[in-house]
Amino acid sequence: MTKRIIKTVFVTASLLAVALMAGTATAVADGVPAHHPLYMPDVNNISNPALQPPPVCCLPTGLPPAGQPALVNMAYFGGHVQTTPKIYLVFWGWGQTGAFDHSTPGMPTYDPDGAAGRMTAFVKAIGGTNWAGVQTQYYQTVNGQNQNIQNPSNQFGGTWYDNTNPIHDNVTGLELAQEAQRAVAHFGVTDLSNSQFVIAQPQKYNEAGFNSGAGYCAWHDYTQQQYYPGVQQGISFTNMPYVLNSGAGCGQNSVNSGYYAGRLDGFTIVMGHEIEETVTDPGAEDVINGANLGGWYDYNAYENGDKCAWVGYSEGITPPSSVPGGLNNITGNDGKKYPVQSLWSNNAGEGTGYCAGAGDDLPTG
């Protein structure tokens, strides 16, 4: 059973690669890929061509080791990584009138489902876990020296409930980037290279593409003037809509069952996906003045989260954790359980690479 499932996952990845390569010619103009954020498709849109990453335009800085398939393991593309990551959470407009259409006895009016509390606890708890530790094999090269990503026990930068700058429904990517810039000032961040900002939206005020049914749960990006005019350059940020609005498509009850136990599963799965992709590829595969800002991804431009998104769950297997690399609970540094997806590890499977870190790794040896 396990061998069949593993084969299915790899065949699915291969078909996605073919589809992406077929679309490369139309996506590239003058040798430069068209820019768009890096989406996390929902479980029903994994193969949607519109949500695939921009095609790889440049040769990587380092090739995978001899004998390892290029389309499996990730390669280093020369950009920076977040060696000492700090994650800042911005709950934009959660206390604003109309942000939620319901209340829950015993819960704050600005967080009636407990989603903000769950996301905050998760970010505080990921430091030092085996899940976040998958990232420590990846590095950036500075002046000929490799600097590996660290896994400090405290990766939480802070929380800001911004109810001063008004939010509205169908916010744009530019408006999210502007909020990220305000967060930089609010937190007094000076080290942008190791910082990322999750812009979380409340139930009734979300990003336009998510609302439109485009088929994604979230995305992350990196600010450049040509894409986000007027916004400070070099901010890595995540568009984090209220994924409970998409129900099972964005992970509700995908790991844990029951109204209370699994209702918020999607928040940590989706946010974790975006956080760890940003750690390994904060430049979001962009190119500026001929320099590749990309960190780690494969030759089809899939990042460490993309390569392991919805494993098991997307295959319709219950529970997903019964397959290697499937969705599963991890134990945070606070001793509590949090549902996550696994992350791509070049070292897994005795160096052939596979999804790892969620406690259901591919057996080795």
N, C-alpha and C positions, 0 to 999 in steps of 0.2 A: 504493500500500500504506500509506504513512504517513498519508495523509488519512483512509483508512478506519479506521485504528487510533485516531487522534485523535477521530474522531466517535464511535467505540465507547466511549471513555473518558468523553466528555461525556454521552452518552446514559445510561451507567451511573450517573453522578453525579446526573443529573436524576431517574432512577427512584428512587434512594435518597432524594432530597429529597421526592418525592411520598409515599413510604412514611413518612418522618419526620413530615411535616405531617399525615398522616392519623392518626397516633398522638398528636398533641399534646393533644387534648381529654382523653384519659384520663390523660395524664402530668402535667397541671397541676391543682393544688388551690389554691383561693383565689388564683389568679394567680401562684403560685410554683411553678416546675418542681420535680419530685421530684429529690432529690439522688442521684447515684451517681457513682463515679469515671468518668473519661473513658477508655474502653477502646480498645485497638488490636485489632480483630478479626483472627483468623488468616485465611489466604488463602481458606479455605472458608466463612467466616462474614461476609464483607464486608457483605452485605445483611441480616444477622440483626437484626430490629427491637429485640431486647433489648439489643443492644450499641451502639445509636445514641446520640448525645449528647442531653442534656436539651434540650427545645425552647427557642428564644430567646424570652424573655418581655418584653424591653425594647428600645426603640429605641436604636440605636447612637449614640455621640457624633458620629461623622462618617460621612457617606454616601459610597459609592464615587463617583468622578468621573462626571460626566454622560456617558451613552452606554455605560457599562460595566454589564453584567448584575449585579444584586445577588446572584444565586445563584452567581456565579463568583468575584469578588474578595472578599477579606476586608475587614472594617470594624473600626474601633476602638470598643470598647465602654466605654471610660472607666477601666478598671482599670490596674494597673501592669504593666510588663514588666521583664525582667531586663536592664538596660542594660549591666552589666558582669558577665556570668554566671560563677558558680563552681559546679563540679559535684563533689560528694563521693560517693565510691563506698563502700558498706558491704557487705562480703561476710559476711553473717550466718550463723554456724554452719558455715562451709566446713571448718573443722578439727575439727568435732565428730564423735564416733564415729557411724558410720552415715550420714554425709552423702553418701557415694558408695558404689556397690556394686562398684567396680572400681578398679584402679590401672593406671598406664601407665609402663613403664620410662623413666626419664629425666625424668619429670614429678613435681611435688610431689604428695604424697598428698592435699593439700587442694585441688588443682586438676588432676586427672588428665587432663582434656581440653584444658587450656590456656585455658578460657573466661575465667577471672578475669584472666589475663595479657593476653588479647586486649582485653577491655573496658577495662582500665587504659591500655593503649597507645593505644587509640582516643581516649579522653577527653583524653589528653595531646597527641594529634596534631591535633585538630580546629580549634584556635585559628588564625585567620588564613587558613583555607581558603576557597575560593570557596563551598563548600557552607554553611559557617556564615555566610558573608558575605551569603547571601540574606536573613538576618534584619535587616540593617542598615537596610532601608527602613522598618521598623516602629518605632513610638515610643510613648512615654507622654506625656501632657500634664500638666504640673505648673505651677500658677499661670499658666496661659495660654501656657506655653512647651513646645514639643515637644522631647523628649529621646530621641534615637534609640538603638537597641540598638547596642552596639559589638561588634567582633570581635577581642578581644585575642588575642595569640599563646598566652597561657597561661590556659586556662579550667579547669584541673585544680585542685581544692581539696584533695584528699587521698584516701587509701585507708585503710580500717579493716577488718581481719579480726577481727570480733567473735566470739570463742569463749568469752566470759565469760558473756554473757546467753544462756541456752539457747534454741535454736529447736526446733520440732517440725514434723511434717508437718501440712498443712491449717491453716496459720496464717491468722488473720483480718486484715481490713483494719485494725482497731484495733491489733492487735499490730504490724503493719508501721508504723503511725503512731507507736506508742510507741518502736519501734526508731529511727525517724527523729528523735524527740526526744532519745533517748540519743546519737545521732550529733551533734546540735547541741552538746550538752555536751562530747562527746569531742573535737570539733574546735575548740571554743571559738568558734563562729560567733556573731557579733553582728549581721551584716547579712543578715537573713533575706530581705529583698526581692530580693536578687541571688543567693541561694543555693538549691540544690536537692540532694536526697539520693536516690540510687538505692539501693534496698534489694534487693540481689541474693541470691537463694537458691540453695542447692546442689541437686544432682540429686534427692536423696531427701526433701528438706524444702521444700515449696513451698506457695504460697497456695492456699486451699481452692477458689476459683472456677476457677483454672487447672487444678487437679487434676481438677475435676468434669467437664471437657470442655465448659465453657460456651462455648468458641469464641473466646477471646481469648489474645493473647500477653503482654500487659502492660497496665498502666494508670497514670495519674498523677492526683494529687489535691492538695488544699490543706486543711490542718487547721482546722476550726472546732469549737467546743465541742459544738454540737448534733449533730454527726456523729461526732466523735472525743472523747468525754467524757474529761476528765482530761489531755488532751494539749495542750501549748502551742499557742496559735493562731498561724497564719501560716506554717506549714512546708509548703513545696512538696516533694512526694516522689513517687517512682516505685516501684510494685510491679514488680520485674524477676525473674520466675521463671526456671527453668533451661529455656530455650526449646528446647534440644536434645531434651528429652523429647517435644516435639511434631513433631520432624522437619521435613519439607518444609512443613507447615502454618504454621510460624513461620520459614521462610526458609532451612532447611538446603540448601546447594548451589543456592541460587536465583540466585546471580551467578557463583560460581566452581565448577568441577567438581573431582571427586576427593575422596578421603577426607580428606586433610589440607588441601587448598587451600580447599574450600568447606564443610566440615563445620560451621564456626563462623560462617558468614555471618549467621545469624539474630540472633546476639548484638549485632552492631554495627548491623544494620538496625533491629531492634526498639528497642534502647536509644537509638539516634540519634533515632528517631521521638519517643520520650517526652521526651528531653532538649530537643529543639528546640521541641516543643509547650509545654514548661514555660517556655522562654525567652520566648516570645511570649504565653503565657497562663498565668502562674504561679498565678493565682487560680482556674483550672479552671472558669471560667464561673459561679462561685457568686455568690450575692447575700446580703448581710448587712446587716441594719438598713436595707433599702431601697437600699443602695449596690451597684452592679454591680462585682464584682471582676474581671470578664472583661477580657482584653486584646484580642487579635485573633483573629477567626474569622468565618465567613460567616453568613448569615441562617438557615442550617439547622444552625448550631452546629458545623460542621466546622472543626477547627483546621488549621494549615498542614501537619501530618503526615497527618491523616485524608484530606485532599483529594488526596494523592499516594501513599497506601499501596498497595503491591503493583502499581503500574502496570507493565504488560508481563507480569509474572509471573502476575498474576491473570487475564490475558487468554490465558495459555497460549503466549506467544511466547518462542521461544528464539533468541538470548539476549534478555532483557528490555531490555537497553541498546540494542537496535536500534530502539526506539521513543522518541520524545521524552519525556523525563521518566521513563523507566523505571529500574528498579533498576540500579545500576552501581557500579564501584569508583571511589573518589576517592583522590587522593594526599594523605596527611597531611603536616603540617609536619615529620615525621620522614623523609619520602621513601618511606614504605611505603604499600601499597594497602589500603584498607578498603572493604568493600561497604556501601552505604547506599541508602536510598530518596531520591528528590528531595524538595524542600520547596516549598510553594506560594509563588509570587512574584507579587504584584500587578503588578509592572513587566514581567513576561515577556510575550512575544507582542506587543510594542509597546504595553503597557499593558492588554491584554485579560486578562492573567493566565494563568499556567500553571505546571506543575511544573518546577523548575529546580535548578541547583546540583550535579548529579551528573555533569556533563560531557556530557550528552546532551540539552541544552536544545532547546526548540522554535526552529527557525530564524526569524530576523526579517529584515524587509526584502525 
